Amino acid sequence: MPDGSVISINQNVIDQVFLANGLANGSIVSRPATYSEQLAECYRQRLLGYPSVDTQLDAAFHARNGSTTQQVAVDAQIAAVKAQYPKPVQTS
């Protein structure tokens, strides 16, 4: 403390903080990802793999005007990304 006072710290509290943040005795503790973490990672990977919004909108415009070639390609890319990164199954 800047004023020179002493603070007493309980080692159990420190251990709980380290474990809650994935650390123990200075090492990373491996734990299974939670469903929310798995879902967030799935969505992150999907977002990276999907065609851009501009591409999707352009394909939709052309499809409305009779040319479905771009829309078919965009839909195929989205389906492939969804297959590559399926939503995790919630177990509880």
Secondary structure, DSSP 4 states (H G I P E B T S, - for coil): -TT-------HHHHHHHHHHTTEETTEEPP-PPPHHHHHHHHHHHHHHHSPPHHHHHHHHHHHHTT--HHHHHHHHHHHHHHHHSPPPPP--
